[in-house]
Amino acid sequence: MTDQPIGQLIDTIGVTADLDQGDLVTDALVILKVLQPDGSIALSIGTTDTRDWITQTGLLHAALEAAEGRHSRTGDDE
């Protein structure tokens, strides 16, 4: 696999995010389920250039908690 821009791909598959007017996105972690030509399934992770491994781990952990309903999008602990 090679690194390639995925903005248009994300738009094509209909990915949306819950953002308010004026929100500024500073980093992104995109987890992709990939169907390969041989029929196998792979996992790919896309990140922003400014992301380091600490931010990536934090984003992933926070996303897991939000998906499980343990952490809201906004809160006192931001």
N, C-alpha and C positions, 0 to 999 in steps of 0.2 A: 504494500500500500504506500501511497505517496501523499504528502500534505497537499491539500487543495482547498480553496475557498468554498464554504458551504452555505453562504447566505441565500442564494437562489434556490438551492436544494431544500433548505428549511422552509422557504416560502412555498415551494411546490408541494410539499407534503402537508401544508396547512398548520404549521406550528404557530401557536399564539402564546402570549404571556399576559398576565394580569398586571397592567401598569396604569398608573394615574397620569393625568395631564401634568407635564412638568417633571416627571420622574426622569432621572439620568442614569442610564445603564453604564456601569463602570467595568464590569467583568462578566464573562460568560463561561459556563461549563455545559457542553452539549454532549449527551450520551446517545449514541446511535446504534441501533440494531441493524446490522447489514446482512442482506442476503447475497451471498457470493455466487458467481457464475456456476460453480459446481454444486450448488444447492445447499451448501453448508451455511451456518449462521455465525457471524462474528460480531464482536463489540468494538466500537471505535469511540474515542473520546476527543472532542474538539474543544479547544480553549482559546481565550484571547491571548495576544502577545504579552500583555502585562502580567499575566497570571504566573505565580510561582507555585511550588508544590504545597506550600502551607495554605494559600488561598484556595487551591483546587480541593484539598482535603476538607477545608472548612465549608466550601460551597456544597460539596457532596454530602457531608454530614447534615448540614442545615436542610438540604433538599429531602433527605431521608426522613428527618423529623417532621417536615411540613407534609410530606406524603402520608405519613402515619397519623397526622392530626395532632402531633405534640407541640408544634410550633406554628404560630400564625405568621402571615406575611409581614405584619407590623406588630410592634409591641414595645414594652418598656426596656427590653434587654438588647436593643439595637446597638 
